[in-house]
Amino acid sequence: MTSHPNIRPEKLKIIIVGAGISGLMTAIQLERAGMDYVVFEKSKECLPLGSALSLASSCCYIFDQLGMLEDLRKVSLPCQKIDYVRDDLSKVGVMDAGNVEDRYGYNAILITRPTFYDVLLTRVPAHKIHWGKRILGFEQNQYGVMVRIADNTTHHADILIGADGAYSAVRQTLYKSMLKKGLKVPKSDMAPLHFNSNCMIGVTNVLSEEEYPVLKEKTGDFHVIIGKERSIQVYLFTFAENRIGWQICGKMENPEDHDEQNFRFSDWSPVAADELCDQVRHYKCPFGGTLGDLMDRTPKERLSKVMLEDKYFHTWWHLRTVLIGDACHKHLPFGGQGANQAILDSVHLVNQLYAIPTNSLEDVAKTFKSYYANRSTNARDVYKSTALLSSMLSNRGFGSDTVRSLALSKTPKWLNELGMDGMNSDRPFLCFLPPPNATPSIKGKPQAVPVHYKEMLKAQGLKGGSSIFSSTSS
Ligand SMILES: Cc1cc2nc3c(=O)[nH]c(=O)nc-3n(C[C@H](O)[C@H](O)[C@H](O)COP(=O)(O)OP(=O)(O)OC[C@H]3O[C@@H](n4cnc5c(N)ncnc54)[C@H](O)[C@@H]3O)c2cc1C
């Protein structure tokens, strides 16, 4: 184990708003760091609806370090390929990530969202998560933060982490308070999120391998059917527990009718199947039968409708409050990046928090500034490439079909690998735990050294600081 001084303040109090993927991942890491935190979640119980999550190689570094990787492998499948076909099942092309384990250290994994939550929740002591606690707002000054909860209680802390998703109450309160003080918030940050697609997702009952032989293959590669006439894509996934996940994404005819003001639907609540399903029921399924057969094998409680929106926010922190996950960058699901980016945020933030020497406003500001500097560029680049992929998949017409086919079947291997290398370059892990076991052939970005470690080492006349991370990848 790498030895290094622990300079974190024992008494730093942290409130996390939201027990979603970013909130729970932050809680697990703070727990391992022995830091003082509490999570407030508005839902009365865990409702992890939804379909598949593909977790990238870059996130497996932290899973390995936290001892979660083996548990996750038992309930997931490795994935490396996406097969694209038209709605008559003619081939468009393949996106093959190649030997991901060799190149980046670990295979990417495909898992159902409820299963992933189950694994996360076993790692956070139950008394640290307070369910049914909706944050209404907060106030902060140089001495601390006070959050107000809908049950009329108030809670105090040194640091507030907004992990409360795309419609983050923390973000909205933060921006309003900044404007009130005459501080600048970019116009684009204040603009509402706009929807451009809606999406129906479902996970079938356990299916027999005789009926669906694809389930015997035990890989989580996924299949995408691209609608010819309409701007519709259907994603199909096979899960370790012999279920099939499906996701229908359709571009909305009049997205301007549905903005944040008149349609707030960020929750994963189950609703009845709607017209989107009817439009594709008759499509042939690459695994046999039709998509309607899969829908008929999907119980209502494993069916949900979500509106898809995307936005990158430029303001991630102010005073003692910081944002992570969908609260500061909401990605479209086509690149499967939202959860991955949320997890990477959490690792960068916890590394910085662990090294904070005092709870003074000056130290908190340095910490958040460094978190933003190390994390935001990669998050923004991934946001942009996801938006590009989304247009490539949803544009219609002969020209778009040709561009798509060329991009997915004729892109040289080296170019694919270059793109993958970029997506997998940020592989953060915690500075206070033994490094992960990966031996990747492609080096990642050097690990970001927490700002306060740098300062401490400088004060001691020591150079650099990367020695606190000893890994083959850095
Ligand atoms: C159809 C679809 C498919 C996807 N597929 C993938 C994929 O394959 N791979 C991938 O990486 N990502 C995927 N994503 C994205 C991914 O699910 C999200 O990016 C990820 O869940 C973001 O995590 P988060 O913790 O930031 O936010 P959330 O998961 O939204 O969690 C926020 C939490 O905060 C709580 N909350 C909200 N407001 C308050 C309040 N006022 N007080 C207290 N609590 C509050 C919410 O109840 C929720 O529990 C997909 C998304 C969609 C819609």
The ligand as an ORCA input file, in Angstrom:
! r2SCAN-3c Opt
* xyz 0 1
  C     -32.946      5.772    -21.002
  C     -31.647      6.048    -20.356
  C     -30.599      5.138    -20.507
  C     -29.361      5.372    -19.925
  N     -28.342      4.498    -20.145
  C     -27.109      4.771    -19.620
  C     -25.979      3.904    -19.843
  O     -26.058      2.864    -20.540
  N     -24.781      4.225    -19.301
  C     -24.629      5.367    -18.571
  O     -23.503      5.643    -18.119
  N     -25.677      6.197    -18.314
  C     -26.905      5.937    -18.826
  N     -27.952      6.782    -18.588
  C     -27.748      7.979    -17.767
  C     -27.682      7.707    -16.277
  O     -28.764      6.944    -15.832
  C     -27.635      9.045    -15.526
  O     -26.689      9.866    -16.143
  C     -27.229      8.825    -14.076
  O     -28.263      8.150    -13.422
  C     -26.966     10.159    -13.364
  O     -26.795      9.944    -12.001
  P     -27.041     11.107    -10.945
  O     -26.796     10.493     -9.615
  O     -26.277     12.312    -11.313
  O     -28.583     11.506    -11.094
  P     -29.865     10.636    -10.820
  O     -29.629      9.209    -11.104
  O     -30.980     11.337    -11.518
  O     -30.092     10.740     -9.234
  C     -30.524     11.933     -8.607
  C     -31.160     11.571     -7.286
  O     -31.474     12.765     -6.580
  C     -32.772     12.669     -6.035
  N     -33.300     14.041     -5.878
  C     -33.679     14.880     -6.864
  N     -34.099     16.055     -6.354
  C     -33.967     15.946     -4.997
  C     -34.249     16.836     -3.906
  N     -34.744     18.062     -4.098
  N     -33.991     16.410     -2.647
  C     -33.482     15.155     -2.420
  N     -33.228     14.284     -3.416
  C     -33.459     14.674     -4.688
  C     -33.527     11.818     -7.046
  O     -34.686     11.226     -6.488
  C     -32.468     10.794     -7.450
  O     -32.471      9.676     -6.618
  C     -29.179      6.554    -19.155
  C     -30.235      7.459    -18.975
  C     -31.449      7.224    -19.589
  C     -32.565      8.229    -19.412
*
